[in-house]
Amino acid sequence: MPIPEGAHIVDSSVNTQGRNVQVAVNYRTSLSVEAVLKYYEAQAAKRGWVATRGTAADGAKSISLGFGDDSMVATVRTAPTGATTVAAFGSYVVGK
């Protein structure tokens, strides 16, 4: 799961079951919400994935990335401190 350089990981987890891997990570960054969304669009383009932006009910921005059996979604918002916080979750199938 790509994470912008300089981001501070708050917590993360990995769960595996056979060839299925699920990854969750929460992090803070000094990048703006828009810069984080553009970062994920660029990462999707590098991998040949499709990226789709959205807006959550609370106004947070989200971006979904996917290709084949692999997918990732990141919810991005500005914290009261001014930092940008990101909650990302990915589901991947590894190996052959």
MOPAC internal coordinates of N, CA, C and O (Angstrom, degrees):
PM7 1SCF
backbone

  N    0.0000 0     0.00 0     0.00 0    0    0    0
  C    1.4438 1     0.00 0     0.00 0    1    0    0
  C    1.5251 1   108.09 1     0.00 0    2    1    0
  O    1.2310 1   120.12 1   -57.21 1    3    2    1
  N    1.3045 1   117.38 1   122.79 1    3    2    1
  C    1.4681 1   118.97 1  -179.53 1    5    3    2
  C    1.5321 1   111.92 1   -73.18 1    6    5    3
  O    1.2310 1   121.61 1   -38.21 1    7    6    5
  N    1.3302 1   114.52 1   141.79 1    7    6    5
  C    1.4582 1   122.49 1   177.12 1    9    7    6
  C    1.5276 1   106.97 1  -135.34 1   10    9    7
  O    1.2310 1   119.66 1   -47.51 1   11   10    9
  N    1.3371 1   118.26 1   132.49 1   11   10    9
  C    1.4656 1   120.06 1  -178.00 1   13   11   10
  C    1.5338 1   112.40 1   -58.28 1   14   13   11
  O    1.2310 1   121.27 1   -35.14 1   15   14   13
  N    1.3113 1   115.17 1   144.86 1   15   14   13
  C    1.4659 1   120.79 1   177.09 1   17   15   14
  C    1.5276 1   109.66 1   -58.77 1   18   17   15
  O    1.2310 1   120.88 1   -41.21 1   19   18   17
  N    1.3259 1   115.93 1   138.79 1   19   18   17
  C    1.4590 1   121.32 1   178.09 1   21   19   18
  C    1.5152 1   113.96 1    86.72 1   22   21   19
  O    1.2310 1   119.70 1   176.89 1   23   22   21
  N    1.3345 1   118.18 1    -3.11 1   23   22   21
  C    1.4641 1   120.69 1   178.70 1   25   23   22
  C    1.5210 1   109.52 1   -69.99 1   26   25   23
  O    1.2310 1   121.05 1   -30.91 1   27   26   25
  N    1.3339 1   115.60 1   149.09 1   27   26   25
  C    1.4590 1   122.12 1   178.18 1   29   27   26
  C    1.5277 1   108.14 1  -106.68 1   30   29   27
  O    1.2310 1   120.61 1   -68.04 1   31   30   29
  N    1.3409 1   116.43 1   111.96 1   31   30   29
  C    1.4579 1   120.74 1  -179.37 1   33   31   30
  C    1.5235 1   108.97 1   -74.94 1   34   33   31
  O    1.2310 1   121.02 1   -54.46 1   35   34   33
  N    1.3329 1   115.65 1   125.54 1   35   34   33
  C    1.4615 1   122.59 1   179.13 1   37   35   34
  C    1.5213 1   109.53 1   -87.23 1   38   37   35
  O    1.2310 1   120.51 1   132.98 1   39   38   37
  N    1.3310 1   116.64 1   -47.02 1   39   38   37
  C    1.4621 1   121.36 1   174.02 1   41   39   38
  C    1.5224 1   109.37 1  -159.67 1   42   41   39
  O    1.2310 1   121.72 1   -18.09 1   43   42   41
  N    1.3270 1   114.32 1   161.91 1   43   42   41
  C    1.4621 1   119.37 1  -179.24 1   45   43   42
  C    1.5238 1   109.18 1  -156.11 1   46   45   43
  O    1.2310 1   121.23 1   -18.03 1   47   46   45
  N    1.3228 1   115.24 1   161.97 1   47   46   45
  C    1.4536 1   120.46 1   176.13 1   49   47   46
  C    1.5213 1   109.35 1  -153.15 1   50   49   47
  O    1.2310 1   121.31 1   -25.55 1   51   50   49
  N    1.3318 1   115.09 1   154.45 1   51   50   49
  C    1.4639 1   122.59 1   176.86 1   53   51   50
  C    1.5173 1   107.51 1  -134.92 1   54   53   51
  O    1.2310 1   120.67 1   -45.18 1   55   54   53
  N    1.3199 1   116.33 1   134.82 1   55   54   53
  C    1.4481 1   122.27 1   177.62 1   57   55   54
  C    1.5204 1   107.93 1  -130.20 1   58   57   55
  O    1.2310 1   120.30 1   -49.37 1   59   58   57
  N    1.3182 1   117.03 1   130.63 1   59   58   57
  C    1.4601 1   120.24 1   178.48 1   61   59   58
  C    1.5185 1   110.13 1  -122.30 1   62   61   59
  O    1.2310 1   121.86 1   -34.57 1   63   62   61
  N    1.3187 1   114.04 1   145.43 1   63   62   61
  C    1.4512 1   121.53 1   173.46 1   65   63   62
  C    1.5197 1   106.14 1  -147.99 1   66   65   63
  O    1.2310 1   121.55 1   -76.14 1   67   66   65
  N    1.3297 1   114.64 1   103.86 1   67   66   65
  C    1.4559 1   118.70 1  -175.35 1   69   67   66
  C    1.5143 1   109.89 1    63.24 1   70   69   67
  O    1.2310 1   120.64 1    54.28 1   71   70   69
  N    1.3305 1   116.38 1  -125.72 1   71   70   69
  C    1.4675 1   121.58 1   179.69 1   73   71   70
  C    1.5210 1   113.05 1   -88.98 1   74   73   71
  O    1.2310 1   120.33 1   177.62 1   75   74   73
  N    1.3301 1   116.98 1    -2.38 1   75   74   73
  C    1.4634 1   121.14 1  -178.64 1   77   75   74
  C    1.5208 1   110.25 1   -91.63 1   78   77   75
  O    1.2310 1   121.08 1   -49.66 1   79   78   77
  N    1.3251 1   115.53 1   130.34 1   79   78   77
  C    1.4615 1   121.74 1   179.04 1   81   79   78
  C    1.5249 1   108.16 1  -126.08 1   82   81   79
  O    1.2310 1   120.98 1   -50.18 1   83   82   81
  N    1.3382 1   115.72 1   129.82 1   83   82   81
  C    1.4540 1   121.04 1   175.02 1   85   83   82
  C    1.5218 1   108.10 1  -116.83 1   86   85   83
  O    1.2310 1   121.40 1   -47.07 1   87   86   85
  N    1.3313 1   114.92 1   132.93 1   87   86   85
  C    1.4592 1   121.67 1  -177.41 1   89   87   86
  C    1.5200 1   108.26 1  -126.44 1   90   89   87
  O    1.2310 1   120.76 1   -45.70 1   91   90   89
  N    1.3283 1   116.15 1   134.30 1   91   90   89
  C    1.4676 1   121.39 1   174.72 1   93   91   90
  C    1.5213 1   107.66 1  -128.59 1   94   93   91
  O    1.2310 1   120.68 1   -41.80 1   95   94   93
  N    1.3162 1   116.31 1   138.20 1   95   94   93
  C    1.4625 1   120.25 1   178.02 1   97   95   94
  C    1.5302 1   108.87 1  -146.96 1   98   97   95
  O    1.2310 1   121.07 1   -41.44 1   99   98   97
  N    1.3164 1   115.56 1   138.56 1   99   98   97
  C    1.4634 1   122.66 1   172.78 1  101   99   98
  C    1.5174 1   106.81 1  -117.10 1  102  101   99
  O    1.2310 1   120.71 1   -48.49 1  103  102  101
  N    1.3223 1   116.24 1   131.51 1  103  102  101
  C    1.4621 1   118.97 1  -179.65 1  105  103  102
  C    1.5173 1   111.65 1  -146.72 1  106  105  103
  O    1.2310 1   121.54 1   -17.52 1  107  106  105
  N    1.3428 1   114.66 1   162.48 1  107  106  105
  C    1.4695 1   123.41 1   174.45 1  109  107  106
  C    1.5186 1   108.01 1  -113.17 1  110  109  107
  O    1.2310 1   121.40 1   -29.64 1  111  110  109
  N    1.3148 1   114.92 1   150.36 1  111  110  109
  C    1.4582 1   120.23 1   177.69 1  113  111  110
  C    1.5272 1   109.61 1  -148.82 1  114  113  111
  O    1.2310 1   120.98 1   -23.90 1  115  114  113
  N    1.3159 1   115.73 1   156.10 1  115  114  113
  C    1.4611 1   120.26 1   175.41 1  117  115  114
  C    1.5291 1   111.36 1   -84.64 1  118  117  115
  O    1.2310 1   119.99 1   173.70 1  119  118  117
  N    1.3334 1   117.62 1    -6.30 1  119  118  117
  C    1.4618 1   120.74 1   176.15 1  121  119  118
  C    1.5249 1   110.40 1   -66.94 1  122  121  119
  O    1.2310 1   120.27 1   -27.72 1  123  122  121
  N    1.3114 1   117.10 1   152.28 1  123  122  121
  C    1.4648 1   120.87 1   175.47 1  125  123  122
  C    1.5319 1   109.41 1   -73.71 1  126  125  123
  O    1.2310 1   120.80 1   -15.41 1  127  126  125
  N    1.3150 1   116.08 1   164.59 1  127  126  125
  C    1.4649 1   120.94 1   176.39 1  129  127  126
  C    1.5216 1   109.34 1   -56.07 1  130  129  127
  O    1.2310 1   120.20 1   133.63 1  131  130  129
  N    1.3207 1   117.23 1   -46.37 1  131  130  129
  C    1.4643 1   121.25 1  -179.33 1  133  131  130
  C    1.5321 1   111.14 1   -61.75 1  134  133  131
  O    1.2310 1   119.82 1   139.17 1  135  134  133
  N    1.3193 1   117.96 1   -40.83 1  135  134  133
  C    1.4745 1   120.92 1   179.69 1  137  135  134
  C    1.5253 1   111.29 1   -64.96 1  138  137  135
  O    1.2310 1   120.11 1   143.03 1  139  138  137
  N    1.3299 1   117.40 1   -36.97 1  139  138  137
  C    1.4751 1   120.18 1   177.34 1  141  139  138
  C    1.5281 1   109.76 1   -65.81 1  142  141  139
  O    1.2310 1   120.12 1   136.32 1  143  142  141
  N    1.3211 1   117.38 1   -43.68 1  143  142  141
  C    1.4654 1   120.52 1   178.77 1  145  143  142
  C    1.5248 1   110.83 1   -61.47 1  146  145  143
  O    1.2310 1   120.29 1   136.74 1  147  146  145
  N    1.3238 1   117.05 1   -43.26 1  147  146  145
  C    1.4747 1   120.80 1   177.91 1  149  147  146
  C    1.5264 1   111.08 1   -64.82 1  150  149  147
  O    1.2310 1   120.11 1   143.28 1  151  150  149
  N    1.3396 1   117.39 1   -36.72 1  151  150  149
  C    1.4655 1   121.36 1   176.91 1  153  151  150
  C    1.5295 1   109.73 1   -58.36 1  154  153  151
  O    1.2310 1   120.47 1   132.46 1  155  154  153
  N    1.3441 1   116.71 1   -47.54 1  155  154  153
  C    1.4629 1   119.14 1  -179.44 1  157  155  154
  C    1.5219 1   112.51 1   -69.09 1  158  157  155
  O    1.2310 1   119.71 1   146.89 1  159  158  157
  N    1.3278 1   118.16 1   -33.11 1  159  158  157
  C    1.4667 1   119.74 1   174.92 1  161  159  158
  C    1.5261 1   110.39 1   -63.28 1  162  161  159
  O    1.2310 1   120.35 1   139.23 1  163  162  161
  N    1.3335 1   116.94 1   -40.77 1  163  162  161
  C    1.4664 1   120.87 1   178.19 1  165  163  162
  C    1.5300 1   110.94 1   -66.15 1  166  165  163
  O    1.2310 1   120.28 1   139.27 1  167  166  165
  N    1.3389 1   117.06 1   -40.73 1  167  166  165
  C    1.4645 1   120.36 1   178.43 1  169  167  166
  C    1.5321 1   110.64 1   -63.73 1  170  169  167
  O    1.2310 1   120.37 1   139.99 1  171  170  169
  N    1.3258 1   116.90 1   -40.01 1  171  170  169
  C    1.4597 1   121.04 1   178.08 1  173  171  170
  C    1.5285 1   110.27 1   -63.13 1  174  173  171
  O    1.2310 1   120.10 1   135.97 1  175  174  173
  N    1.3224 1   117.42 1   -44.03 1  175  174  173
  C    1.4676 1   121.39 1  -179.44 1  177  175  174
  C    1.5241 1   111.06 1   -62.01 1  178  177  175
  O    1.2310 1   119.93 1   140.06 1  179  178  177
  N    1.3394 1   117.74 1   -39.94 1  179  178  177
  C    1.4671 1   121.37 1   178.99 1  181  179  178
  C    1.5224 1   111.82 1   -61.05 1  182  181  179
  O    1.2310 1   120.65 1   148.10 1  183  182  181
  N    1.3287 1   116.36 1   -31.90 1  183  182  181
  C    1.4657 1   121.37 1  -175.70 1  185  183  182
  C    1.5272 1   112.80 1   -97.48 1  186  185  183
  O    1.2310 1   120.29 1   176.67 1  187  186  185
  N    1.3116 1   117.04 1    -3.33 1  187  186  185
  C    1.4575 1   120.05 1  -177.13 1  189  187  186
  C    1.5280 1   112.62 1    75.93 1  190  189  187
  O    1.2310 1   120.48 1  -158.21 1  191  190  189
  N    1.3392 1   116.68 1    21.79 1  191  190  189
  C    1.4565 1   122.02 1  -179.69 1  193  191  190
  C    1.5284 1   110.36 1   -89.94 1  194  193  191
  O    1.2310 1   120.82 1   -15.94 1  195  194  193
  N    1.3134 1   116.03 1   164.06 1  195  194  193
  C    1.4620 1   123.03 1   174.94 1  197  195  194
  C    1.5298 1   107.73 1   -96.53 1  198  197  195
  O    1.2310 1   120.33 1   -44.04 1  199  198  197
  N    1.3303 1   116.97 1   135.96 1  199  198  197
  C    1.4665 1   121.99 1   178.33 1  201  199  198
  C    1.5303 1   108.77 1  -120.43 1  202  201  199
  O    1.2310 1   121.04 1   -45.77 1  203  202  201
  N    1.3336 1   115.61 1   134.23 1  203  202  201
  C    1.4607 1   121.39 1  -179.67 1  205  203  202
  C    1.5229 1   108.99 1  -132.89 1  206  205  203
  O    1.2310 1   120.86 1   -54.13 1  207  206  205
  N    1.3306 1   115.96 1   125.87 1  207  206  205
  C    1.4689 1   120.77 1   177.70 1  209  207  206
  C    1.5166 1   110.81 1   -88.01 1  210  209  207
  O    1.2310 1   121.34 1   -25.33 1  211  210  209
  N    1.3351 1   115.03 1   154.67 1  211  210  209
  C    1.4569 1   121.21 1   176.72 1  213  211  210
  C    1.5156 1   110.39 1  -153.09 1  214  213  211
  O    1.2310 1   120.67 1    -3.01 1  215  214  213
  N    1.3181 1   116.32 1   176.99 1  215  214  213
  C    1.4574 1   122.49 1   176.96 1  217  215  214
  C    1.5188 1   108.31 1  -131.51 1  218  217  215
  O    1.2310 1   120.62 1   -52.15 1  219  218  217
  N    1.3218 1   116.42 1   127.85 1  219  218  217
  C    1.4685 1   121.71 1   178.35 1  221  219  218
  C    1.5220 1   109.88 1   -75.13 1  222  221  219
  O    1.2310 1   120.83 1   -13.93 1  223  222  221
  N    1.3279 1   116.01 1   166.07 1  223  222  221
  C    1.4670 1   121.37 1  -178.71 1  225  223  222
  C    1.5251 1   112.12 1   -59.22 1  226  225  223
  O    1.2310 1   120.30 1   148.92 1  227  226  225
  N    1.3457 1   117.04 1   -31.08 1  227  226  225
  C    1.4687 1   120.00 1  -179.10 1  229  227  226
  C    1.5279 1   112.57 1   -87.19 1  230  229  227
  O    1.2310 1   120.42 1  -174.06 1  231  230  229
  N    1.3277 1   116.81 1     5.94 1  231  230  229
  C    1.4599 1   121.00 1   177.73 1  233  231  230
  C    1.5118 1   114.66 1    93.70 1  234  233  231
  O    1.2310 1   119.66 1   171.84 1  235  234  233
  N    1.3361 1   118.25 1    -8.16 1  235  234  233
  C    1.4682 1   120.81 1   176.77 1  237  235  234
  C    1.5197 1   109.03 1   -64.28 1  238  237  235
  O    1.2310 1   120.57 1   -29.65 1  239  238  237
  N    1.2940 1   116.51 1   150.35 1  239  238  237
  C    1.4596 1   121.92 1   177.89 1  241  239  238
  C    1.5209 1   109.21 1   -92.03 1  242  241  239
  O    1.2310 1   120.52 1   -31.20 1  243  242  241
  N    1.3147 1   116.60 1   148.80 1  243  242  241
  C    1.4544 1   120.19 1   177.67 1  245  243  242
  C    1.5123 1   109.25 1  -136.18 1  246  245  243
  O    1.2310 1   121.58 1   -21.13 1  247  246  245
  N    1.3224 1   114.58 1   158.87 1  247  246  245
  C    1.4465 1   120.47 1   174.07 1  249  247  246
  C    1.5180 1   107.78 1  -141.80 1  250  249  247
  O    1.2310 1   121.17 1   -47.21 1  251  250  249
  N    1.3103 1   115.36 1   132.79 1  251  250  249
  C    1.4646 1   122.10 1   178.21 1  253  251  250
  C    1.5145 1   108.28 1  -111.82 1  254  253  251
  O    1.2310 1   120.95 1   -46.25 1  255  254  253
  N    1.3301 1   115.78 1   133.75 1  255  254  253
  C    1.4550 1   122.17 1   178.18 1  257  255  254
  C    1.5105 1   108.25 1  -121.20 1  258  257  255
  O    1.2310 1   119.84 1   -36.04 1  259  258  257
  N    1.3084 1   117.90 1   143.96 1  259  258  257
  C    1.4490 1   118.36 1   178.08 1  261  259  258
  C    1.5003 1   113.94 1  -166.05 1  262  261  259
  O    1.2310 1   122.55 1   -25.45 1  263  262  261
  N    1.3303 1   112.72 1   154.55 1  263  262  261
  C    1.4578 1   121.49 1   174.27 1  265  263  262
  C    1.5158 1   107.11 1  -162.63 1  266  265  263
  O    1.2310 1   120.49 1   -56.83 1  267  266  265
  N    1.3244 1   116.67 1   123.17 1  267  266  265
  C    1.4576 1   120.04 1   179.98 1  269  267  266
  C    1.5180 1   111.11 1    60.13 1  270  269  267
  O    1.2310 1   120.97 1    50.92 1  271  270  269
  N    1.3442 1   115.75 1  -129.08 1  271  270  269
  C    1.4618 1   120.98 1  -178.94 1  273  271  270
  C    1.5252 1   113.35 1   -84.52 1  274  273  271
  O    1.2310 1   119.59 1   175.39 1  275  274  273
  N    1.3193 1   118.39 1    -4.61 1  275  274  273
  C    1.4653 1   122.35 1  -176.59 1  277  275  274
  C    1.5237 1   110.59 1   -98.53 1  278  277  275
  O    1.2310 1   120.99 1   -41.09 1  279  278  277
  N    1.3313 1   115.71 1   138.91 1  279  278  277
  C    1.4602 1   119.52 1   177.77 1  281  279  278
  C    1.5251 1   110.00 1  -150.93 1  282  281  279
  O    1.2310 1   121.57 1   -21.91 1  283  282  281
  N    1.3129 1   114.61 1   158.09 1  283  282  281
  C    1.4518 1   121.85 1   179.21 1  285  283  282
  C    1.5186 1   108.31 1  -151.05 1  286  285  283
  O    1.2310 1   120.25 1   -35.22 1  287  286  285
  N    1.3236 1   117.13 1   144.78 1  287  286  285
  C    1.4593 1   121.40 1   173.95 1  289  287  286
  C    1.5258 1   107.95 1  -135.82 1  290  289  287
  O    1.2310 1   120.99 1   -41.40 1  291  290  289
  N    1.3215 1   115.71 1   138.60 1  291  290  289
  C    1.4619 1   121.36 1   177.33 1  293  291  290
  C    1.5259 1   108.24 1  -126.70 1  294  293  291
  O    1.2310 1   120.98 1   -48.03 1  295  294  293
  N    1.3294 1   115.73 1   131.97 1  295  294  293
  C    1.4615 1   122.05 1   175.16 1  297  295  294
  C    1.5225 1   106.81 1  -107.81 1  298  297  295
  O    1.2310 1   120.99 1   -54.42 1  299  298  297
  N    1.3336 1   115.72 1   125.58 1  299  298  297
  C    1.4666 1   121.82 1  -170.18 1  301  299  298
  C    1.5210 1   109.14 1  -123.21 1  302  301  299
  O    1.2310 1   120.82 1   -49.31 1  303  302  301
  N    1.3436 1   116.04 1   130.69 1  303  302  301
  C    1.4665 1   119.48 1   179.07 1  305  303  302
  C    1.5231 1   109.78 1  -147.26 1  306  305  303
  O    1.2310 1   120.77 1   -16.87 1  307  306  305
  N    1.3164 1   116.13 1   163.13 1  307  306  305
  C    1.4608 1   121.88 1   175.66 1  309  307  306
  C    1.5197 1   108.38 1   -94.96 1  310  309  307
  O    1.2310 1   120.68 1   -55.32 1  311  310  309
  N    1.3330 1   116.30 1   124.68 1  311  310  309
  C    1.4690 1   121.92 1   178.92 1  313  311  310
  C    1.5252 1   109.37 1   -78.07 1  314  313  311
  O    1.2310 1   119.80 1   -18.35 1  315  314  313
  N    1.3309 1   117.98 1   161.65 1  315  314  313
  C    1.4665 1   121.16 1   177.15 1  317  315  314
  C    1.5333 1   113.01 1   -56.68 1  318  317  315
  O    1.2310 1   120.29 1   155.12 1  319  318  317
  N    1.3309 1   117.04 1   -24.88 1  319  318  317
  C    1.4653 1   121.36 1   178.81 1  321  319  318
  C    1.5230 1   112.38 1   -76.05 1  322  321  319
  O    1.2310 1   120.57 1   168.37 1  323  322  321
  N    1.3438 1   116.52 1   -11.63 1  323  322  321
  C    1.4545 1   120.80 1  -176.98 1  325  323  322
  C    1.5114 1   113.03 1    98.07 1  326  325  323
  O    1.2310 1   119.93 1   164.80 1  327  326  325
  N    1.3280 1   117.75 1   -15.20 1  327  326  325
  C    1.4664 1   121.01 1   177.09 1  329  327  326
  C    1.5265 1   109.26 1   -70.85 1  330  329  327
  O    1.2310 1   120.63 1   -24.67 1  331  330  329
  N    1.2959 1   116.40 1   155.33 1  331  330  329
  C    1.4532 1   121.95 1   173.93 1  333  331  330
  C    1.5234 1   107.29 1   -94.12 1  334  333  331
  O    1.2310 1   120.46 1   -51.36 1  335  334  333
  N    1.3344 1   116.73 1   128.64 1  335  334  333
  C    1.4574 1   120.72 1   178.11 1  337  335  334
  C    1.5202 1   109.08 1  -110.83 1  338  337  335
  O    1.2310 1   121.42 1   -36.19 1  339  338  337
  N    1.3149 1   114.90 1   143.81 1  339  338  337
  C    1.4611 1   120.92 1  -177.45 1  341  339  338
  C    1.5252 1   109.02 1  -131.73 1  342  341  339
  O    1.2310 1   120.89 1   -48.88 1  343  342  341
  N    1.3187 1   115.91 1   131.12 1  343  342  341
  C    1.4619 1   122.91 1   171.25 1  345  343  342
  C    1.5232 1   105.92 1  -114.42 1  346  345  343
  O    1.2310 1   120.39 1   -64.94 1  347  346  345
  N    1.3332 1   116.85 1   115.06 1  347  346  345
  C    1.4601 1   121.15 1  -176.04 1  349  347  346
  C    1.5205 1   110.41 1  -121.35 1  350  349  347
  O    1.2310 1   121.05 1   -36.68 1  351  350  349
  N    1.3215 1   115.60 1   143.32 1  351  350  349
  C    1.4486 1   122.36 1   178.32 1  353  351  350
  C    1.5159 1   108.31 1  -136.97 1  354  353  351
  O    1.2310 1   120.39 1   -46.54 1  355  354  353
  N    1.3308 1   116.86 1   133.46 1  355  354  353
  C    1.4481 1   121.10 1   178.02 1  357  355  354
  C    1.5030 1   111.46 1  -130.75 1  358  357  355
  O    1.2310 1   120.72 1   -33.88 1  359  358  357
  N    1.3139 1   116.23 1   146.12 1  359  358  357
  C    1.4528 1   123.23 1   176.66 1  361  359  358
  C    1.5268 1   107.24 1  -127.67 1  362  361  359
  O    1.2310 1   121.02 1   -58.58 1  363  362  361
  N    1.3270 1   115.65 1   121.42 1  363  362  361
  C    1.4671 1   120.83 1  -172.92 1  365  363  362
  C    1.5247 1   110.84 1  -132.19 1  366  365  363
  O    1.2310 1   120.73 1   -29.53 1  367  366  365
  N    1.3345 1   116.21 1   150.47 1  367  366  365
  C    1.4496 1   121.91 1   171.89 1  369  367  366
  C    1.5166 1   106.20 1  -111.04 1  370  369  367
  O    1.2310 1   120.47 1   -56.57 1  371  370  369
  N    1.3423 1   116.71 1   123.43 1  371  370  369
  C    1.4552 1   121.66 1  -174.99 1  373  371  370
  C    1.5272 1   110.76 1  -113.22 1  374  373  371
  O    1.2310 1   121.36 1   -20.58 1  375  374  373
  N    1.3099 1   115.01 1   159.42 1  375  374  373
  C    1.4632 1   120.46 1   177.52 1  377  375  374
  C    1.5080 1   112.36 1    74.81 1  378  377  375
  O    1.2310 1   121.64 1     1.61 1  379  378  377
  N    1.3223 1   114.47 1  -178.39 1  379  378  377
  C    1.4723 1   119.63 1  -178.33 1  381  379  378
  C    1.4910 1   111.03 1  -105.95 1  382  381  379
  O    1.2310 1   120.10 1   180.00 1  383  382  381

